[in-house]
Amino acid sequence: MEKQQLMDKTVEVLRPFETSNLMTTMQTLTLAQIFSNPVVLIIITAILFFGILKKSMPVLLTLFFLIAMIIFMRYAMPPPDQELSLSSIFPFIGAGIGIGGVIIYFTMIKS
């Protein structure tokens, strides 16, 4: 009986981390909510400080990628009840080319 109760409790604790729940949360959050969360700010500040201190291009590019993905998912992903249309694919194309172009430029061309 204890094992089943432990399994049920584990399922309830991990339920918010299901993919559909994560996507719904990401789509409903505003940028102000994301960047006002102290955990997010501490992580971004720590990564930025480490990247600048070590002058590490991969760390700074990772930080750029994470922030770009937050903005990208907030504005380009359609709500759960809608499908991707041709007009909603253009932000995906533009953001993908922009993020990829910056990363390729700094890792291969500028180095």
VOKOL-98822 format. One record per residue (C-alpha): residue in one letter; x, y, z; residue number from 1. Coordinates in steps of 0.5 Angstrom, whole numbers. Example, Ala and Ser with C-alpha at 12.3 -4.5 7.8 and 13.67 -1.06 7.14 Angstrom:
BEGIN
+------+-------+-------+-------+-----+
| rest |     x |     y |     z |  nr |
+------+-------+-------+-------+-----+
|    a |    25 |    -9 |    16 |   1 |
|    s |    27 |    -2 |    14 |   2 |
+------+-------+-------+-------+-----+
***
This chain:
BEGIN
+------+-------+-------+-------+-----+
| rest |     x |     y |     z |  nr |
+------+-------+-------+-------+-----+
|    m |     0 |     0 |     0 |   1 |
|    e |     6 |     5 |     2 |   2 |
|    k |     9 |     4 |    -5 |   3 |
|    q |     2 |     6 |    -9 |   4 |
|    q |     1 |    12 |    -5 |   5 |
|    l |     8 |    14 |    -6 |   6 |
|    m |     7 |    13 |   -14 |   7 |
|    d |     1 |    17 |   -13 |   8 |
|    k |     4 |    23 |   -10 |   9 |
|    t |    10 |    22 |   -15 |  10 |
|    v |     5 |    23 |   -21 |  11 |
|    e |     2 |    29 |   -17 |  12 |
|    v |     8 |    32 |   -16 |  13 |
|    l |    11 |    31 |   -23 |  14 |
|    r |     4 |    33 |   -27 |  15 |
|    p |     6 |    40 |   -28 |  16 |
|    f |    12 |    38 |   -32 |  17 |
|    e |     8 |    34 |   -37 |  18 |
|    t |     9 |    37 |   -44 |  19 |
|    s |     2 |    40 |   -45 |  20 |
|    n |     2 |    43 |   -38 |  21 |
|    l |     9 |    46 |   -40 |  22 |
|    m |     7 |    49 |   -47 |  23 |
|    t |     1 |    52 |   -44 |  24 |
|    t |     5 |    55 |   -38 |  25 |
|    m |    10 |    58 |   -43 |  26 |
|    q |     4 |    61 |   -48 |  27 |
|    t |     0 |    64 |   -42 |  28 |
|    l |     6 |    67 |   -39 |  29 |
|    t |     8 |    75 |   -40 |  30 |
|    l |    15 |    77 |   -41 |  31 |
|    a |    14 |    81 |   -35 |  32 |
|    q |    12 |    75 |   -31 |  33 |
|    i |    18 |    71 |   -34 |  34 |
|    f |    23 |    77 |   -32 |  35 |
|    s |    20 |    78 |   -25 |  36 |
|    n |    21 |    71 |   -23 |  37 |
|    p |    27 |    72 |   -18 |  38 |
|    v |    30 |    65 |   -20 |  39 |
|    v |    30 |    67 |   -27 |  40 |
|    l |    34 |    73 |   -26 |  41 |
|    i |    39 |    70 |   -21 |  42 |
|    i |    40 |    64 |   -27 |  43 |
|    i |    41 |    70 |   -32 |  44 |
|    t |    45 |    74 |   -28 |  45 |
|    a |    50 |    68 |   -26 |  46 |
|    i |    51 |    66 |   -33 |  47 |
|    l |    52 |    73 |   -36 |  48 |
|    f |    57 |    74 |   -30 |  49 |
|    f |    60 |    68 |   -32 |  50 |
|    g |    60 |    69 |   -39 |  51 |
|    i |    63 |    76 |   -38 |  52 |
|    l |    68 |    74 |   -33 |  53 |
|    k |    71 |    68 |   -37 |  54 |
|    k |    70 |    72 |   -44 |  55 |
|    s |    67 |    65 |   -46 |  56 |
|    m |    63 |    66 |   -53 |  57 |
|    p |    59 |    59 |   -52 |  58 |
|    v |    56 |    61 |   -45 |  59 |
|    l |    54 |    68 |   -48 |  60 |
|    l |    51 |    65 |   -54 |  61 |
|    t |    47 |    60 |   -50 |  62 |
|    l |    45 |    66 |   -46 |  63 |
|    f |    43 |    69 |   -52 |  64 |
|    f |    39 |    63 |   -55 |  65 |
|    l |    35 |    62 |   -48 |  66 |
|    i |    33 |    69 |   -48 |  67 |
|    a |    31 |    69 |   -55 |  68 |
|    m |    27 |    62 |   -54 |  69 |
|    i |    23 |    65 |   -49 |  70 |
|    i |    21 |    71 |   -53 |  71 |
|    f |    20 |    66 |   -59 |  72 |
|    m |    16 |    61 |   -56 |  73 |
|    r |    12 |    67 |   -53 |  74 |
|    y |    10 |    71 |   -59 |  75 |
|    a |    11 |    65 |   -65 |  76 |
|    m |     7 |    59 |   -62 |  77 |
|    p |     0 |    59 |   -63 |  78 |
|    p |    -5 |    58 |   -57 |  79 |
|    p |    -7 |    50 |   -56 |  80 |
|    d |   -14 |    50 |   -60 |  81 |
|    q |   -11 |    53 |   -66 |  82 |
|    e |    -6 |    50 |   -71 |  83 |
|    l |     0 |    53 |   -75 |  84 |
|    s |    -2 |    57 |   -81 |  85 |
|    l |     2 |    59 |   -87 |  86 |
|    s |     2 |    66 |   -84 |  87 |
|    s |     4 |    64 |   -77 |  88 |
|    i |    10 |    60 |   -80 |  89 |
|    f |    13 |    66 |   -82 |  90 |
|    p |    15 |    68 |   -75 |  91 |
|    f |    18 |    61 |   -74 |  92 |
|    i |    22 |    62 |   -80 |  93 |
|    g |    25 |    69 |   -78 |  94 |
|    a |    27 |    67 |   -71 |  95 |
|    g |    30 |    61 |   -74 |  96 |
|    i |    34 |    65 |   -79 |  97 |
|    g |    36 |    70 |   -74 |  98 |
|    i |    38 |    66 |   -68 |  99 |
|    g |    42 |    61 |   -73 | 100 |
|    g |    45 |    67 |   -76 | 101 |
|    v |    48 |    70 |   -70 | 102 |
|    i |    50 |    63 |   -67 | 103 |
|    i |    54 |    61 |   -74 | 104 |
|    y |    57 |    68 |   -74 | 105 |
|    f |    60 |    68 |   -68 | 106 |
|    t |    62 |    61 |   -67 | 107 |
|    m |    65 |    60 |   -74 | 108 |
|    i |    66 |    67 |   -78 | 109 |
|    k |    68 |    71 |   -73 | 110 |
|    s |    73 |    66 |   -69 | 111 |
+------+-------+-------+-------+-----+
***
